[in-house]
Amino acid sequence: MKALVIRSTGSFASVMTEDGRQVECRVKGIFRKSALRTTNPIAVGDKVEIDESKDGDIAIITDIEERENYIIRKSINLSKEAHVLAANIDQAYIVATLHSPRTSMGFIDRLLITCEAYHIQAALVINKADLYEHNDKDLDLLADYIDVYTKIGYEVFVISALSGMNTQELREHMQGKICLFVGHSGSGKSSLVNAIQPGLKLKTGEISEAHSKGKHTTTFAELHPLDKNTWIVDTPGVKEFGIIDMERQEIKNYFPEFFDLASDCKFKNCMHLEEPGCAIKLAAQNGDIPPERYSSYLGLMHSEEISGSKK
């Protein structure tokens, strides 16, 4: 029987069958869906085949369908392995906050290029808007974030999970999609999901005043139904987002603002670093593309992470 993985904890998974039943399953053997070594062979969002004919209360996952896409990051503890956050995603929402905790543009950009690489539509959700409205410095920073990301074509939602500000607009944007919410611990992902669908009552955490960091309240990624055709993937908070399985020469392909200008570079194979006549470098200097994004690009190009071969 076909089913959808809604929770995975390693060797075991919860699935939703085509006839609407939630079934607990054991993973049969080791599934490899890419050339990468991954810490989790089964991921939330995977479409699987299960066998309920065996004796006992637990069904067996016997096969995984080919993934349409997935979002992946370097494993925290095992540098040569990867962790799949979720598979078969229609829309990723990067949940960011200006403080308590602060989400840097570098962190956002790492998630965005991963979404670009794996063909996942992405949008930015700036949460905790109720904290910013009476602080001019916060409002200026918020305007910068909005300007940078809308200028390069990403949708930006300014949200308050606490007050419900613009949550209905976000809910409408999610309709008919499998939606991934990802961000730092403490950015309010679970609170935001609760505001969109109060009946879920996901556990939420508080911010450490000493370090302005959130506490992990979601232990495993989990898929929750919003309505018949819409699903929400709530993920554990991410402290850092390690890039894996990308080569340096492909990074430029994941910055949409480079596309039109790159044809003006003096060299066709320009890497937009120190080459003479680079239109991208000139555009960043002139402000025609956000200089913050070019800084993110340079940071990635000089990172030791960007060395693997993308399959």
Contacts in CASP RR format, 6 or more apart in sequence:
PFRMAT RR
TARGET T0000
AUTHOR 0000-0000-0000
METHOD contacts of the structure
MODEL  1
MKALVIRSTGSFASVMTEDGRQVECRVKGIFRKSALRTTNPIAVGDKVEI
DESKDGDIAIITDIEERENYIIRKSINLSKEAHVLAANIDQAYIVATLHS
PRTSMGFIDRLLITCEAYHIQAALVINKADLYEHNDKDLDLLADYIDVYT
KIGYEVFVISALSGMNTQELREHMQGKICLFVGHSGSGKSSLVNAIQPGL
KLKTGEISEAHSKGKHTTTFAELHPLDKNTWIVDTPGVKEFGIIDMERQE
IKNYFPEFFDLASDCKFKNCMHLEEPGCAIKLAAQNGDIPPERYSSYLGL
MHSEEISGSKK
1 17 0 8 1.000
1 18 0 8 1.000
1 49 0 8 1.000
1 50 0 8 1.000
1 51 0 8 1.000
1 52 0 8 1.000
2 17 0 8 1.000
2 18 0 8 1.000
2 47 0 8 1.000
2 48 0 8 1.000
2 49 0 8 1.000
2 50 0 8 1.000
3 15 0 8 1.000
3 16 0 8 1.000
3 17 0 8 1.000
3 18 0 8 1.000
3 23 0 8 1.000
3 25 0 8 1.000
3 47 0 8 1.000
3 48 0 8 1.000
3 49 0 8 1.000
3 50 0 8 1.000
4 15 0 8 1.000
4 16 0 8 1.000
4 45 0 8 1.000
4 46 0 8 1.000
4 47 0 8 1.000
4 48 0 8 1.000
4 223 0 8 1.000
5 13 0 8 1.000
5 14 0 8 1.000
5 15 0 8 1.000
5 42 0 8 1.000
5 43 0 8 1.000
5 44 0 8 1.000
5 45 0 8 1.000
5 46 0 8 1.000
5 47 0 8 1.000
5 48 0 8 1.000
5 223 0 8 1.000
6 14 0 8 1.000
6 15 0 8 1.000
6 16 0 8 1.000
6 22 0 8 1.000
6 44 0 8 1.000
6 45 0 8 1.000
6 222 0 8 1.000
6 223 0 8 1.000
6 224 0 8 1.000
7 13 0 8 1.000
7 14 0 8 1.000
7 44 0 8 1.000
7 220 0 8 1.000
7 221 0 8 1.000
7 222 0 8 1.000
7 223 0 8 1.000
8 14 0 8 1.000
8 40 0 8 1.000
8 42 0 8 1.000
8 43 0 8 1.000
8 44 0 8 1.000
8 46 0 8 1.000
8 220 0 8 1.000
8 221 0 8 1.000
9 220 0 8 1.000
10 27 0 8 1.000
10 40 0 8 1.000
10 41 0 8 1.000
10 42 0 8 1.000
11 26 0 8 1.000
11 27 0 8 1.000
12 24 0 8 1.000
12 25 0 8 1.000
12 26 0 8 1.000
12 27 0 8 1.000
12 58 0 8 1.000
13 24 0 8 1.000
13 25 0 8 1.000
13 27 0 8 1.000
13 42 0 8 1.000
13 48 0 8 1.000
13 61 0 8 1.000
14 22 0 8 1.000
14 23 0 8 1.000
14 24 0 8 1.000
14 25 0 8 1.000
15 22 0 8 1.000
15 23 0 8 1.000
15 25 0 8 1.000
15 48 0 8 1.000
15 50 0 8 1.000
15 59 0 8 1.000
15 61 0 8 1.000
16 22 0 8 1.000
16 23 0 8 1.000
16 223 0 8 1.000
17 23 0 8 1.000
17 50 0 8 1.000
23 50 0 8 1.000
23 52 0 8 1.000
23 59 0 8 1.000
24 57 0 8 1.000
24 58 0 8 1.000
24 59 0 8 1.000
25 48 0 8 1.000
25 50 0 8 1.000
25 58 0 8 1.000
25 59 0 8 1.000
25 60 0 8 1.000
25 61 0 8 1.000
26 58 0 8 1.000
26 59 0 8 1.000
26 60 0 8 1.000
26 61 0 8 1.000
27 41 0 8 1.000
27 42 0 8 1.000
27 60 0 8 1.000
27 61 0 8 1.000
28 60 0 8 1.000
28 61 0 8 1.000
28 62 0 8 1.000
30 41 0 8 1.000
31 41 0 8 1.000
31 42 0 8 1.000
31 63 0 8 1.000
31 64 0 8 1.000
32 41 0 8 1.000
33 41 0 8 1.000
33 64 0 8 1.000
33 66 0 8 1.000
33 67 0 8 1.000
33 70 0 8 1.000
34 311 0 8 1.000
35 311 0 8 1.000
36 72 0 8 1.000
36 81 0 8 1.000
36 82 0 8 1.000
36 244 0 8 1.000
36 245 0 8 1.000
36 311 0 8 1.000
37 80 0 8 1.000
37 81 0 8 1.000
37 82 0 8 1.000
38 72 0 8 1.000
38 81 0 8 1.000
38 82 0 8 1.000
38 83 0 8 1.000
38 84 0 8 1.000
39 75 0 8 1.000
39 78 0 8 1.000
39 81 0 8 1.000
39 82 0 8 1.000
39 83 0 8 1.000
40 83 0 8 1.000
40 84 0 8 1.000
41 64 0 8 1.000
42 48 0 8 1.000
42 61 0 8 1.000
42 64 0 8 1.000
43 70 0 8 1.000
43 84 0 8 1.000
43 85 0 8 1.000
43 86 0 8 1.000
43 87 0 8 1.000
43 221 0 8 1.000
44 85 0 8 1.000
44 86 0 8 1.000
44 87 0 8 1.000
44 221 0 8 1.000
44 222 0 8 1.000
44 223 0 8 1.000
44 233 0 8 1.000
45 86 0 8 1.000
45 87 0 8 1.000
45 88 0 8 1.000
45 89 0 8 1.000
45 178 0 8 1.000
45 223 0 8 1.000
45 233 0 8 1.000
46 64 0 8 1.000
46 65 0 8 1.000
46 67 0 8 1.000
46 87 0 8 1.000
46 88 0 8 1.000
47 64 0 8 1.000
47 65 0 8 1.000
47 88 0 8 1.000
48 61 0 8 1.000
48 62 0 8 1.000
48 63 0 8 1.000
48 64 0 8 1.000
48 65 0 8 1.000
49 61 0 8 1.000
49 62 0 8 1.000
49 63 0 8 1.000
49 64 0 8 1.000
49 65 0 8 1.000
50 59 0 8 1.000
50 60 0 8 1.000
50 61 0 8 1.000
50 62 0 8 1.000
51 59 0 8 1.000
51 60 0 8 1.000
51 62 0 8 1.000
52 59 0 8 1.000
54 60 0 8 1.000
67 87 0 8 1.000
67 88 0 8 1.000
68 87 0 8 1.000
68 88 0 8 1.000
69 87 0 8 1.000
69 88 0 8 1.000
69 89 0 8 1.000
69 118 0 8 1.000
69 119 0 8 1.000
69 120 0 8 1.000
70 84 0 8 1.000
70 85 0 8 1.000
70 86 0 8 1.000
70 87 0 8 1.000
70 88 0 8 1.000
70 89 0 8 1.000
70 118 0 8 1.000
71 84 0 8 1.000
71 85 0 8 1.000
71 86 0 8 1.000
71 89 0 8 1.000
71 92 0 8 1.000
71 114 0 8 1.000
71 115 0 8 1.000
71 118 0 8 1.000
71 120 0 8 1.000
71 180 0 8 1.000
71 182 0 8 1.000
72 82 0 8 1.000
72 83 0 8 1.000
72 84 0 8 1.000
72 85 0 8 1.000
72 114 0 8 1.000
72 118 0 8 1.000
72 244 0 8 1.000
72 245 0 8 1.000
73 82 0 8 1.000
73 83 0 8 1.000
73 85 0 8 1.000
73 114 0 8 1.000
73 238 0 8 1.000
73 241 0 8 1.000
73 242 0 8 1.000
73 243 0 8 1.000
73 244 0 8 1.000
74 81 0 8 1.000
74 82 0 8 1.000
74 83 0 8 1.000
74 242 0 8 1.000
74 243 0 8 1.000
74 244 0 8 1.000
74 305 0 8 1.000
75 81 0 8 1.000
75 82 0 8 1.000
75 83 0 8 1.000
76 83 0 8 1.000
82 244 0 8 1.000
82 245 0 8 1.000
85 180 0 8 1.000
85 182 0 8 1.000
85 221 0 8 1.000
85 233 0 8 1.000
85 235 0 8 1.000
86 180 0 8 1.000
86 221 0 8 1.000
86 223 0 8 1.000
86 233 0 8 1.000
86 235 0 8 1.000
88 178 0 8 1.000
89 120 0 8 1.000
89 178 0 8 1.000
89 179 0 8 1.000
89 180 0 8 1.000
89 233 0 8 1.000
90 120 0 8 1.000
90 121 0 8 1.000
90 176 0 8 1.000
90 177 0 8 1.000
90 178 0 8 1.000
90 179 0 8 1.000
91 120 0 8 1.000
91 121 0 8 1.000
91 122 0 8 1.000
91 123 0 8 1.000
91 173 0 8 1.000
91 174 0 8 1.000
91 177 0 8 1.000
91 178 0 8 1.000
91 179 0 8 1.000
91 180 0 8 1.000
92 111 0 8 1.000
92 115 0 8 1.000
92 120 0 8 1.000
92 121 0 8 1.000
92 122 0 8 1.000
92 123 0 8 1.000
92 179 0 8 1.000
92 180 0 8 1.000
92 182 0 8 1.000
93 122 0 8 1.000
93 123 0 8 1.000
93 124 0 8 1.000
93 125 0 8 1.000
93 157 0 8 1.000
93 170 0 8 1.000
93 179 0 8 1.000
93 180 0 8 1.000
93 181 0 8 1.000
93 182 0 8 1.000
94 108 0 8 1.000
94 111 0 8 1.000
94 112 0 8 1.000
94 122 0 8 1.000
94 123 0 8 1.000
94 124 0 8 1.000
94 125 0 8 1.000
94 182 0 8 1.000
94 183 0 8 1.000
95 125 0 8 1.000
95 127 0 8 1.000
95 181 0 8 1.000
95 182 0 8 1.000
95 183 0 8 1.000
95 187 0 8 1.000
95 188 0 8 1.000
95 189 0 8 1.000
95 192 0 8 1.000
96 103 0 8 1.000
96 107 0 8 1.000
96 108 0 8 1.000
96 124 0 8 1.000
96 125 0 8 1.000
96 126 0 8 1.000
96 127 0 8 1.000
96 145 0 8 1.000
96 183 0 8 1.000
96 184 0 8 1.000
96 187 0 8 1.000
97 103 0 8 1.000
97 126 0 8 1.000
97 127 0 8 1.000
97 128 0 8 1.000
97 184 0 8 1.000
97 186 0 8 1.000
97 187 0 8 1.000
97 188 0 8 1.000
98 126 0 8 1.000
98 128 0 8 1.000
98 131 0 8 1.000
98 132 0 8 1.000
98 138 0 8 1.000
98 141 0 8 1.000
98 142 0 8 1.000
98 145 0 8 1.000
99 131 0 8 1.000
99 138 0 8 1.000
99 212 0 8 1.000
100 128 0 8 1.000
100 131 0 8 1.000
100 186 0 8 1.000
100 207 0 8 1.000
100 212 0 8 1.000
101 184 0 8 1.000
101 185 0 8 1.000
101 186 0 8 1.000
101 187 0 8 1.000
101 207 0 8 1.000
101 212 0 8 1.000
101 213 0 8 1.000
101 214 0 8 1.000
102 212 0 8 1.000
103 183 0 8 1.000
103 184 0 8 1.000
103 187 0 8 1.000
105 145 0 8 1.000
105 148 0 8 1.000
105 292 0 8 1.000
105 293 0 8 1.000
105 296 0 8 1.000
106 296 0 8 1.000
107 183 0 8 1.000
107 184 0 8 1.000
107 240 0 8 1.000
107 241 0 8 1.000
108 124 0 8 1.000
108 149 0 8 1.000
109 293 0 8 1.000
109 296 0 8 1.000
109 300 0 8 1.000
110 241 0 8 1.000
110 242 0 8 1.000
110 243 0 8 1.000
110 296 0 8 1.000
110 300 0 8 1.000
111 122 0 8 1.000
111 182 0 8 1.000
111 183 0 8 1.000
111 241 0 8 1.000
112 122 0 8 1.000
112 154 0 8 1.000
112 254 0 8 1.000
113 243 0 8 1.000
113 246 0 8 1.000
113 251 0 8 1.000
113 254 0 8 1.000
113 255 0 8 1.000
113 300 0 8 1.000
114 241 0 8 1.000
114 243 0 8 1.000
115 121 0 8 1.000
115 122 0 8 1.000
116 122 0 8 1.000
116 253 0 8 1.000
116 254 0 8 1.000
116 255 0 8 1.000
116 256 0 8 1.000
117 246 0 8 1.000
117 250 0 8 1.000
117 254 0 8 1.000
117 310 0 8 1.000
120 180 0 8 1.000
122 154 0 8 1.000
123 154 0 8 1.000
123 155 0 8 1.000
123 156 0 8 1.000
123 157 0 8 1.000
123 173 0 8 1.000
124 145 0 8 1.000
124 149 0 8 1.000
124 154 0 8 1.000
124 155 0 8 1.000
124 156 0 8 1.000
124 157 0 8 1.000
125 156 0 8 1.000
125 157 0 8 1.000
125 159 0 8 1.000
125 170 0 8 1.000
125 181 0 8 1.000
125 192 0 8 1.000
126 142 0 8 1.000
126 145 0 8 1.000
126 146 0 8 1.000
126 156 0 8 1.000
126 157 0 8 1.000
126 158 0 8 1.000
126 159 0 8 1.000
127 159 0 8 1.000
127 160 0 8 1.000
127 161 0 8 1.000
127 187 0 8 1.000
127 188 0 8 1.000
127 191 0 8 1.000
127 192 0 8 1.000
128 160 0 8 1.000
128 161 0 8 1.000
128 162 0 8 1.000
128 187 0 8 1.000
128 188 0 8 1.000
129 142 0 8 1.000
129 158 0 8 1.000
129 159 0 8 1.000
129 160 0 8 1.000
129 163 0 8 1.000
129 165 0 8 1.000
129 166 0 8 1.000
130 160 0 8 1.000
130 162 0 8 1.000
130 163 0 8 1.000
130 165 0 8 1.000
131 138 0 8 1.000
132 138 0 8 1.000
132 139 0 8 1.000
132 141 0 8 1.000
132 142 0 8 1.000
133 139 0 8 1.000
142 158 0 8 1.000
145 156 0 8 1.000
146 156 0 8 1.000
146 158 0 8 1.000
147 290 0 8 1.000
148 290 0 8 1.000
148 292 0 8 1.000
148 293 0 8 1.000
149 156 0 8 1.000
150 156 0 8 1.000
151 257 0 8 1.000
151 289 0 8 1.000
151 290 0 8 1.000
152 255 0 8 1.000
152 256 0 8 1.000
152 257 0 8 1.000
152 289 0 8 1.000
152 290 0 8 1.000
152 293 0 8 1.000
153 256 0 8 1.000
155 173 0 8 1.000
157 166 0 8 1.000
157 169 0 8 1.000
157 170 0 8 1.000
157 173 0 8 1.000
158 165 0 8 1.000
158 166 0 8 1.000
159 165 0 8 1.000
159 166 0 8 1.000
159 167 0 8 1.000
159 170 0 8 1.000
159 192 0 8 1.000
160 166 0 8 1.000
160 167 0 8 1.000
161 167 0 8 1.000
161 188 0 8 1.000
161 191 0 8 1.000
161 192 0 8 1.000
161 194 0 8 1.000
161 195 0 8 1.000
162 191 0 8 1.000
162 195 0 8 1.000
164 195 0 8 1.000
167 192 0 8 1.000
167 195 0 8 1.000
167 196 0 8 1.000
170 192 0 8 1.000
170 196 0 8 1.000
171 196 0 8 1.000
171 226 0 8 1.000
174 196 0 8 1.000
174 226 0 8 1.000
174 230 0 8 1.000
174 232 0 8 1.000
175 227 0 8 1.000
175 229 0 8 1.000
175 230 0 8 1.000
176 229 0 8 1.000
176 230 0 8 1.000
177 230 0 8 1.000
177 231 0 8 1.000
178 223 0 8 1.000
178 230 0 8 1.000
178 231 0 8 1.000
178 233 0 8 1.000
179 226 0 8 1.000
179 230 0 8 1.000
179 231 0 8 1.000
179 232 0 8 1.000
179 233 0 8 1.000
180 233 0 8 1.000
180 235 0 8 1.000
181 189 0 8 1.000
181 192 0 8 1.000
181 193 0 8 1.000
181 232 0 8 1.000
181 233 0 8 1.000
181 234 0 8 1.000
181 235 0 8 1.000
182 189 0 8 1.000
182 235 0 8 1.000
182 237 0 8 1.000
182 238 0 8 1.000
183 189 0 8 1.000
183 235 0 8 1.000
183 237 0 8 1.000
183 238 0 8 1.000
184 213 0 8 1.000
184 214 0 8 1.000
184 237 0 8 1.000
184 238 0 8 1.000
184 239 0 8 1.000
185 213 0 8 1.000
185 214 0 8 1.000
185 215 0 8 1.000
185 216 0 8 1.000
185 217 0 8 1.000
185 236 0 8 1.000
185 237 0 8 1.000
185 238 0 8 1.000
185 239 0 8 1.000
186 205 0 8 1.000
186 207 0 8 1.000
186 213 0 8 1.000
186 214 0 8 1.000
186 215 0 8 1.000
186 237 0 8 1.000
187 237 0 8 1.000
188 204 0 8 1.000
189 218 0 8 1.000
189 234 0 8 1.000
189 235 0 8 1.000
189 237 0 8 1.000
190 202 0 8 1.000
190 203 0 8 1.000
190 204 0 8 1.000
190 205 0 8 1.000
190 217 0 8 1.000
190 218 0 8 1.000
190 234 0 8 1.000
191 202 0 8 1.000
191 204 0 8 1.000
193 200 0 8 1.000
193 202 0 8 1.000
193 224 0 8 1.000
193 232 0 8 1.000
193 234 0 8 1.000
194 200 0 8 1.000
194 201 0 8 1.000
194 202 0 8 1.000
194 204 0 8 1.000
196 226 0 8 1.000
196 232 0 8 1.000
197 224 0 8 1.000
197 226 0 8 1.000
197 232 0 8 1.000
200 224 0 8 1.000
200 232 0 8 1.000
202 217 0 8 1.000
202 218 0 8 1.000
202 224 0 8 1.000
202 234 0 8 1.000
203 217 0 8 1.000
203 218 0 8 1.000
204 217 0 8 1.000
205 214 0 8 1.000
205 215 0 8 1.000
205 217 0 8 1.000
206 214 0 8 1.000
206 215 0 8 1.000
207 213 0 8 1.000
207 214 0 8 1.000
207 215 0 8 1.000
208 214 0 8 1.000
208 215 0 8 1.000
216 236 0 8 1.000
216 237 0 8 1.000
218 234 0 8 1.000
218 235 0 8 1.000
218 236 0 8 1.000
218 237 0 8 1.000
219 236 0 8 1.000
220 236 0 8 1.000
221 233 0 8 1.000
221 234 0 8 1.000
221 235 0 8 1.000
221 236 0 8 1.000
222 233 0 8 1.000
222 234 0 8 1.000
223 231 0 8 1.000
223 232 0 8 1.000
223 233 0 8 1.000
224 231 0 8 1.000
224 232 0 8 1.000
224 233 0 8 1.000
224 234 0 8 1.000
225 231 0 8 1.000
225 232 0 8 1.000
226 232 0 8 1.000
242 305 0 8 1.000
243 300 0 8 1.000
243 303 0 8 1.000
243 305 0 8 1.000
243 306 0 8 1.000
244 305 0 8 1.000
244 308 0 8 1.000
245 308 0 8 1.000
245 309 0 8 1.000
245 310 0 8 1.000
245 311 0 8 1.000
246 305 0 8 1.000
246 306 0 8 1.000
246 308 0 8 1.000
246 310 0 8 1.000
247 306 0 8 1.000
247 307 0 8 1.000
247 308 0 8 1.000
247 309 0 8 1.000
247 310 0 8 1.000
248 271 0 8 1.000
248 301 0 8 1.000
248 306 0 8 1.000
248 307 0 8 1.000
249 271 0 8 1.000
250 310 0 8 1.000
251 297 0 8 1.000
251 300 0 8 1.000
251 301 0 8 1.000
251 306 0 8 1.000
252 258 0 8 1.000
252 262 0 8 1.000
252 271 0 8 1.000
252 272 0 8 1.000
252 280 0 8 1.000
252 297 0 8 1.000
255 293 0 8 1.000
255 297 0 8 1.000
257 289 0 8 1.000
257 290 0 8 1.000
257 293 0 8 1.000
258 272 0 8 1.000
258 280 0 8 1.000
258 289 0 8 1.000
261 279 0 8 1.000
261 280 0 8 1.000
261 283 0 8 1.000
261 288 0 8 1.000
261 289 0 8 1.000
262 270 0 8 1.000
262 272 0 8 1.000
262 279 0 8 1.000
262 280 0 8 1.000
263 279 0 8 1.000
264 279 0 8 1.000
265 272 0 8 1.000
265 275 0 8 1.000
265 277 0 8 1.000
265 278 0 8 1.000
265 279 0 8 1.000
265 280 0 8 1.000
266 275 0 8 1.000
266 276 0 8 1.000
266 277 0 8 1.000
266 278 0 8 1.000
267 275 0 8 1.000
267 277 0 8 1.000
270 277 0 8 1.000
270 278 0 8 1.000
270 279 0 8 1.000
270 280 0 8 1.000
271 301 0 8 1.000
272 278 0 8 1.000
272 280 0 8 1.000
272 281 0 8 1.000
272 294 0 8 1.000
272 297 0 8 1.000
273 281 0 8 1.000
273 298 0 8 1.000
273 301 0 8 1.000
280 289 0 8 1.000
280 294 0 8 1.000
281 294 0 8 1.000
283 289 0 8 1.000
284 290 0 8 1.000
284 291 0 8 1.000
284 293 0 8 1.000
284 294 0 8 1.000
285 291 0 8 1.000
300 306 0 8 1.000
END
